[in-house]
Amino acid sequence: MDFFDWKIEMQESFKTYVDLENKRVAVLTADDDDIHMVLEFDDYDHLVMHPRWNINITILGEKHLKITTNS
């Protein structure tokens, strides 16, 4: 997934909802039961991550992330 100038790799089981107007993306379980993570840009265009307890974030490079679950 490309989110502005960031490349974000995710498990296929994730479901995403993108709000381009507010520069925000929510990452949910496939059946919308649980929010895994929310990513958004602040007023200075810095990426802010709001992960839950069950998320792993791996930095693969500059502006390149991989998101997986612990389970």
Helices and strands as residue ranges (DSSP letters): E 2-3, E 6-10, E 15-19, E 24-28, E 35-41, E 47-51, E 55-61, E 64-69
